[in-house]
Amino acid sequence: MRVEILGQERRRRWRDEEKREIVMSVGVSGATVTEVAHRHHVTRQQIYTWRSELKKKGLLSPSTNAVFIPST
């Protein structure tokens, strides 16, 4: 097996505003975490990590993505 290295792979750097926009797009028009992750070329876990990170920084409401079910 032969492996060629074509260039240096670099990590992308995401600004908090970009992370928040991506996290907030979950649920819009029924978009799932998987769909949003695929659309932005990140993992599902990355979105969950960003959500937690943004909440700790106070940039995302703790109740974001909360689901309320009416009681009978």
N, C-alpha and C positions, 0 to 999 in steps of 0.2 A: 504494500500500500504506500502511495506517495502523497505527501501533503505539501501544498504550496502556501506560503504566507504572502498574501497580496498587499498587505498594508497594516498599519497599526489600527486596531479597533479602539474606538474611543467611547467612553460613556457619555450619554447625553446628560446635560444639566437642565433641570426643569425649575423654572421660577415658581414661587408660591402661587402666583396668579394663574399660571398655566395648570398647575396641579389642581387648584380649586375649580377651575373651569371644567376639567376632565371629570373630577369627582362629582361635581354638580350635574353633569350630563347623564349620569346614571338615573334611570327612571323617566327621563324626558322622552315623551312619545313611546313609552314602554321599553326603552333601551335597557338591556341587562348589563351587569358588570362585565360579563364575557364579551358582549358586543362592543362595549365602549373600549375595553382593553385591546381588542383586536383592531379597532378603528385607529387607535393611537399607538399601536405597536409596543404595548407594555403588557405585563402579566396582570392577571386578576389580583394576585397578592399585592402587587405594587399599588393598585388603586386602594385596596384596604389599608395598606401601610400609610399612604398619603392621607387618607381620610382621618386616621388616628393622629397623625402628625399635625395636620391642620387644626384639629379640635384642640390639641394640647397647646398650640400657639394662639388659640383664640380666633383663628381665621375662619372657622366653620362652626356653626351652631351645633351643640351637642344633640339637638333634636333633629338634625338634618337626616333625611331618609327614614324618619320615624313613620311607622304605619299605624294608623288609628282604625280600629274596627268598632263599629257601633254595637253597643250591648242591647239586648232585648229585654 
